[in-house]
Amino acid sequence: MSNGTAPMHDGEEVDPGEPVTELAAFEHDVSARLMSRIRHAIQRRTTTAHVTSFAFHLPLLLLKEFWLVMMGQFDSKKVEKDARNEGKAS
């Protein structure tokens, strides 16, 4: 199943050949409107990504904090230690 080309080895430079002359003259200036549309599209996607990340992580963070508060309330070692030290003056 050889297509007649030699296999490429790493480190070998490939000769791209002569540039196409018709494409060399094919150059247009980019309009400000196109650049503005591209910039706004990127900003919309970035904003959407930030809002989505915030909306996903905030409930998880709140759940974790509430869980830590609840476990702190039921931690018997802390309660016993505080009760023993109440009568002593520091």
Secondary structure, 3 states (H helix, E strand, C coil): CCCCCCCCCCCCCCCCCCCCHHHHCCCCCCCHHHHHHHHHHHHHHHHHHHHHHHHHHHHHHHHHHHHHHHHHHCCHHHHHHHHHHCCCCC
